[in-house]
Amino acid sequence: MKEFHESTLRILEAIRAVPAGRVSSYRDIAYAAGLPNGARQVARILHSLGEAENLPWHRIIKADGRIALGAGNGRELQISLLRSEGVKVSRGGTVDMERYAGNR
């Protein structure tokens, strides 16, 4: 098993804690991991370890509820995965954070 820095382990744990049908933001994952300024670190970890660690990457979105990925870069897949879990995503790619946030 690969060894990770303690802060990375806390981020991985926080991402895995977001249940199906819920979302969280990069910012909220960072806070949950004890890294109040770590939103970019969360994004880097999702990008580099998302598939290898089988993370529910699709449940992590921007704090304002918008999907961060652009068209053709996984946006459509993320929207599809969220919708398959019952999360309503607007045509513009926005999720109601008040309704679907999983760790606030």
N, CA, C and O of each residue as an XYZ file, in Angstrom:
416
protein
N       0.839     -1.182      0.000
C       0.000      0.000      0.000
C       0.887      1.249      0.000
O       1.903      1.307      0.693
N       0.488      2.224     -0.776
C       1.252      3.460     -0.876
C       1.113      4.271      0.401
O       0.039      4.334      0.999
N       2.217      4.893      0.813
C       2.197      5.739      2.006
C       1.955      7.178      1.596
O       2.523      7.664      0.618
N       1.099      7.857      2.359
C       0.764      9.244      2.085
C       1.071     10.102      3.298
O       1.113      9.622      4.430
N       1.282     11.368      3.036
C       1.457     12.358      4.101
C       0.167     12.406      4.924
O      -0.914     12.140      4.399
N       0.276     12.735      6.181
C      -0.888     12.765      7.078
C      -2.006     13.665      6.554
O      -3.179     13.301      6.633
N      -1.656     14.830      6.021
C      -2.696     15.740      5.511
C      -3.409     15.126      4.308
O      -4.613     15.317      4.140
N      -2.686     14.401      3.482
C      -3.309     13.725      2.344
C      -4.268     12.655      2.836
O      -5.364     12.515      2.294
N      -3.883     11.913      3.833
C      -4.760     10.878      4.395
C      -6.050     11.491      4.945
O      -7.131     10.930      4.769
N      -5.931     12.645      5.611
C      -7.126     13.305      6.148
C      -8.047     13.774      5.009
O      -9.270     13.687      5.123
N      -7.467     14.260      3.934
C      -8.273     14.678      2.780
C      -8.964     13.474      2.159
O     -10.154     13.532      1.850
N      -8.234     12.395      1.975
C      -8.830     11.181      1.407
C      -9.996     10.694      2.264
O     -11.046     10.313      1.744
N      -9.802     10.710      3.565
C     -10.859     10.287      4.492
C     -12.088     11.190      4.372
O     -13.217     10.700      4.358
N     -11.874     12.497      4.285
C     -12.992     13.439      4.175
C     -13.744     13.261      2.858
O     -14.970     13.362      2.828
N     -13.028     12.998      1.780
C     -13.680     12.770      0.486
C     -14.517     11.501      0.550
O     -15.664     11.483      0.104
N     -13.943     10.444      1.104
C     -14.666      9.168      1.196
C     -15.891      9.255      2.100
O     -16.802      8.435      1.989
N     -15.920     10.231      2.984
C     -17.040     10.379      3.918
C     -18.264     11.037      3.286
O     -19.329     11.054      3.902
N     -18.143     11.575      2.082
C     -19.290     12.201      1.422
C     -20.165     11.081      0.858
O     -19.741     10.360     -0.046
N     -21.385     10.931      1.387
C     -22.232      9.807      0.974
C     -22.845     10.003     -0.411
O     -22.940     11.122     -0.915
N     -23.251      8.904     -1.004
C     -23.964      8.955     -2.285
C     -25.190      9.842     -2.137
O     -25.867      9.814     -1.109
N     -25.469     10.627     -3.165
C     -26.617     11.519     -3.130
C     -26.334     12.848     -2.462
O     -27.235     13.670     -2.300
N     -25.092     13.062     -2.074
C     -24.666     14.305     -1.435
C     -23.440     14.840     -2.154
O     -22.785     14.121     -2.908
N     -23.136     16.106     -1.913
C     -21.932     16.721     -2.465
C     -21.216     17.477     -1.356
O     -21.771     17.723     -0.285
N     -19.988     17.832     -1.633
C     -19.224     18.690     -0.752
C     -18.367     19.583     -1.636
O     -18.202     19.320     -2.827
N     -17.830     20.624     -1.051
C     -16.975     21.524     -1.828
C     -15.510     21.233     -1.518
O     -15.177     20.628     -0.499
N     -14.658     21.675     -2.414
C     -13.221     21.564     -2.182
C     -12.878     22.236     -0.852
O     -12.100     21.703     -0.061
N     -13.462     23.401     -0.615
C     -13.224     24.156      0.617
C     -13.665     23.368      1.842
O     -12.923     23.285      2.820
N     -14.866     22.785      1.804
C     -15.376     22.060      2.966
C     -14.582     20.784      3.246
O     -14.414     20.394      4.401
N     -14.101     20.142      2.195
C     -13.240     18.970      2.388
C     -11.946     19.396      3.069
O     -11.468     18.724      3.983
N     -11.383     20.511      2.622
C     -10.151     21.015      3.238
C     -10.374     21.326      4.720
O      -9.554     20.963      5.563
N     -11.480     21.996      5.031
C     -11.797     22.294      6.438
C     -11.947     21.009      7.243
O     -11.423     20.907      8.352
N     -12.653     20.037      6.695
C     -12.858     18.773      7.409
C     -11.536     18.062      7.672
O     -11.409     17.316      8.643
N     -10.555     18.293      6.806
C      -9.244     17.672      6.960
C      -8.303     18.513      7.828
O      -7.142     18.156      8.028
N      -8.824     19.640      8.341
C      -8.008     20.497      9.190
C      -7.066     21.411      8.425
O      -6.056     21.871      8.958
N      -7.413     21.671      7.157
C      -6.574     22.515      6.300
C      -7.418     23.656      5.736
O      -7.833     23.599      4.578
N      -7.676     24.684      6.533
C      -8.600     25.743      6.120
C      -8.232     26.448      4.815
O      -9.102     27.043      4.179
N      -6.985     26.395      4.408
C      -6.573     27.003      3.144
C      -6.170     25.946      2.123
O      -5.363     26.219      1.234
N      -6.720     24.750      2.241
C      -6.279     23.622      1.426
C      -7.163     23.227      0.262
O      -7.041     22.106     -0.231
N      -8.046     24.094     -0.198
C      -8.953     23.725     -1.300
C      -8.190     23.301     -2.551
O      -8.572     22.337     -3.214
N      -7.123     24.010     -2.874
C      -6.333     23.636     -4.061
C      -5.646     22.285     -3.861
O      -5.493     21.514     -4.808
N      -5.242     22.010     -2.644
C      -4.637     20.707     -2.360
C      -5.659     19.594     -2.573
O      -5.324     18.527     -3.087
N      -6.896     19.846     -2.180
C      -7.971     18.870     -2.411
C      -8.119     18.622     -3.910
O      -8.220     17.474     -4.341
N      -8.132     19.682     -4.699
C      -8.259     19.543     -6.154
C      -7.096     18.737     -6.730
O      -7.301     17.878     -7.587
N      -5.885     19.009     -6.268
C      -4.717     18.272     -6.771
C      -4.805     16.784     -6.413
O      -4.485     15.920     -7.229
N      -5.241     16.502     -5.193
C      -5.361     15.107     -4.771
C      -6.425     14.388     -5.590
O      -6.220     13.252     -6.016
N      -7.550     15.040     -5.810
C      -8.591     14.422     -6.633
C      -8.074     14.146     -8.041
O      -8.346     13.092     -8.615
N      -7.339     15.084     -8.584
C      -6.811     14.929     -9.940
C      -5.794     13.786    -10.017
O      -5.831     12.977    -10.944
N      -4.895     13.727     -9.044
C      -3.818     12.748     -9.116
C      -4.168     11.378     -8.539
O      -3.608     10.368     -8.967
N      -5.086     11.330     -7.575
C      -5.380     10.062     -6.895
C      -6.823      9.582     -7.042
O      -7.163      8.490     -6.586
N      -7.657     10.378     -7.664
C      -9.082     10.049     -7.733
C      -9.368      8.649     -8.223
O     -10.107      7.899     -7.586
N      -8.783      8.296     -9.356
C      -9.033      6.975     -9.926
C      -8.280      5.884     -9.169
O      -8.853      4.840     -8.855
N      -7.006      6.117     -8.876
C      -6.174      5.112     -8.211
C      -6.716      4.737     -6.839
O      -6.608      3.584     -6.421
N      -7.297      5.704     -6.135
C      -7.824      5.467     -4.794
C      -9.336      5.238     -4.791
O      -9.955      5.144     -3.732
N      -9.923      5.150     -5.984
C     -11.360      4.904     -6.129
C     -12.192      5.900     -5.317
O     -13.112      5.518     -4.595
N     -11.852      7.176     -5.452
C     -12.532      8.234     -4.708
C     -13.830      8.649     -5.399
O     -13.919      8.605     -6.626
N     -14.824      9.048     -4.629
C     -16.064      9.560     -5.231
C     -15.859     11.016     -5.669
O     -16.514     11.927     -5.163
N     -14.944     11.214     -6.614
C     -14.522     12.538     -7.070
C     -15.688     13.379     -7.563
O     -15.678     14.603     -7.434
N     -16.691     12.720     -8.127
C     -17.820     13.443     -8.719
C     -18.654     14.180     -7.683
O     -19.441     15.056     -8.043
N     -18.502     13.848     -6.407
C     -19.279     14.497     -5.343
C     -18.636     15.789     -4.838
O     -19.200     16.467     -3.979
N     -17.478     16.126     -5.359
C     -16.774     17.322     -4.901
C     -16.907     18.411     -5.969
O     -16.504     18.235     -7.119
N     -17.486     19.545     -5.549
C     -17.755     20.649     -6.467
C     -17.320     21.972     -5.827
O     -16.825     21.991     -4.700
N     -17.508     23.060     -6.545
C     -17.142     24.372     -6.006
C     -18.080     24.763     -4.871
O     -19.205     24.272     -4.787
N     -17.610     25.645     -4.004
C     -18.386     26.072     -2.837
C     -19.697     26.751     -3.213
O     -20.648     26.742     -2.431
N     -19.752     27.341     -4.405
C     -20.986     27.999     -4.850
C     -21.942     27.029     -5.538
O     -22.988     27.441     -6.039
N     -21.591     25.743     -5.566
C     -22.454     24.723     -6.137
C     -22.185     24.403     -7.597
O     -22.837     23.531     -8.172
N     -21.232     25.099     -8.200
C     -20.951     24.848     -9.617
C     -19.975     23.695     -9.800
O     -19.098     23.458     -8.969
N     -20.151     22.983    -10.913
C     -19.215     21.945    -11.330
C     -17.948     22.651    -11.794
O     -18.023     23.589    -12.588
N     -16.788     22.218    -11.315
C     -15.531     22.881    -11.663
C     -15.013     22.478    -13.041
O     -14.346     23.266    -13.711
N     -15.313     21.273    -13.456
C     -14.786     20.776    -14.728
C     -15.482     21.438    -15.911
O     -16.672     21.751    -15.864
N     -14.709     21.641    -16.968
C     -15.259     22.242    -18.170
C     -15.830     21.197    -19.110
O     -15.605     19.998    -18.943
N     -16.569     21.671    -20.096
C     -17.139     20.787    -21.114
C     -16.021     20.014    -21.800
O     -14.999     20.584    -22.182
N     -16.227     18.717    -21.951
C     -15.234     17.875    -22.595
C     -14.103     17.435    -21.678
O     -13.235     16.668    -22.093
N     -14.102     17.906    -20.446
C     -13.057     17.546    -19.479
C     -13.606     16.777    -18.290
O     -13.038     16.834    -17.199
N     -14.691     16.066    -18.487
C     -15.276     15.277    -17.418
C     -16.550     15.859    -16.848
O     -17.203     15.225    -16.020
N     -16.916     17.053    -17.275
C     -18.121     17.726    -16.767
C     -19.373     16.883    -16.974
O     -20.167     16.692    -16.054
N     -19.536     16.383    -18.190
C     -20.731     15.605    -18.518
C     -20.800     14.331    -17.681
O     -21.871     13.959    -17.202
N     -19.661     13.663    -17.503
C     -19.620     12.451    -16.681
C     -19.956     12.777    -15.236
O     -20.716     12.048    -14.598
N     -19.403     13.859    -14.714
C     -19.678     14.242    -13.330
C     -21.164     14.517    -13.136
O     -21.758     14.057    -12.160
N     -21.756     15.251    -14.043
C     -23.187     15.547    -13.956
C     -23.996     14.260    -14.014
O     -24.940     14.080    -13.244
N     -23.632     13.372    -14.917
C     -24.336     12.094    -15.051
C     -24.233     11.256    -13.771
O     -25.225     10.682    -13.321
N     -23.042     11.188    -13.194
C     -22.851     10.417    -11.962
C     -23.651     11.016    -10.806
O     -24.268     10.284    -10.033
N     -23.641     12.336    -10.688
C     -24.416     12.981     -9.621
C     -25.901     12.715     -9.808
O     -26.596     12.369     -8.853
N     -26.382     12.873    -11.014
C     -27.811     12.628    -11.279
C     -28.181     11.173    -11.004
O     -29.282     10.895    -10.528
N     -27.273     10.244    -11.301
C     -27.569      8.826    -11.048
C     -27.711      8.539     -9.553
O     -28.298      7.529     -9.167
N     -27.171      9.430     -8.711
C     -27.291      9.298     -7.257
C     -28.446     10.125     -6.708
O     -28.639     10.194     -5.494
N     -29.217     10.755     -7.595
C     -30.376     11.520     -7.164
C     -30.117     12.994     -6.913
O     -31.003     13.701     -6.434
N     -28.924     13.470     -7.227
C     -28.599     14.889     -7.054
C     -29.107     15.645     -8.276
O     -28.795     15.282     -9.410
N     -29.887     16.689     -8.046
C     -30.383     17.507     -9.146
C     -29.301     18.511     -9.537
O     -28.817     19.284     -8.711
N     -28.941     18.477    -10.804
C     -27.943     19.384    -11.350
C     -28.633     20.208    -12.424
O     -29.254     19.656    -13.332
N     -28.527     21.515    -12.323
C     -29.187     22.393    -13.296
C     -28.538     22.261    -14.673
O     -27.462     21.680    -14.812
N     -29.199     22.801    -15.672
C     -28.639     22.791    -17.026
C     -27.284     23.472    -17.069
O     -26.417     23.086    -17.853
N     -27.097     24.477    -16.238
C     -25.832     25.202    -16.187
C     -24.755     24.507    -15.370
O     -23.632     25.002    -15.273
N     -25.087     23.362    -14.782
C     -24.106     22.605    -14.007
C     -23.975     23.055    -12.567
O     -22.880     23.055    -12.005
N     -25.097     23.440    -11.968
C     -25.082     23.908    -10.582
C     -25.938     22.998     -9.702
O     -26.995     22.519    -10.112
N     -25.453     22.778     -8.490
C     -26.144     21.964     -7.487
C     -26.549     22.883     -6.337
O     -25.791     23.774     -5.954
N     -27.726     22.669     -5.796
C     -28.193     23.432     -4.633
C     -27.451     22.934     -3.394
O     -27.758     21.867     -2.864
N     -26.475     23.715     -2.939
C     -25.648     23.301     -1.804
C     -26.450     23.205     -0.512
O     -26.143     22.371      0.340
N     -27.453     24.029     -0.354
C     -28.282     23.956      0.863
C     -28.982     22.604      0.951
O     -29.155     22.057      2.040
N     -29.374     22.078     -0.179
C     -30.113     20.811     -0.213
C     -29.203     19.583     -0.211
O     -29.521     18.579      0.427
N     -28.084     19.655     -0.914
C     -27.282     18.444     -1.147
C     -25.930     18.380     -0.441
O     -25.239     17.365     -0.535
N     -25.540     19.439      0.264
C     -24.242     19.394      0.933
C     -24.230     18.286      1.979
O     -25.147     18.186      2.794
N     -23.202     17.461      1.957
C     -23.151     16.294      2.825
C     -22.383     16.459      4.107
O     -22.520     15.635      5.011
N     -21.568     17.507      4.221
C     -20.753     17.616      5.437
C     -20.683     19.050      5.936
O     -19.609     19.529      6.301
N     -21.808     19.733      5.954
C     -21.826     21.122      6.453
C     -22.273     21.131      7.887
O     -22.360     22.195      8.500
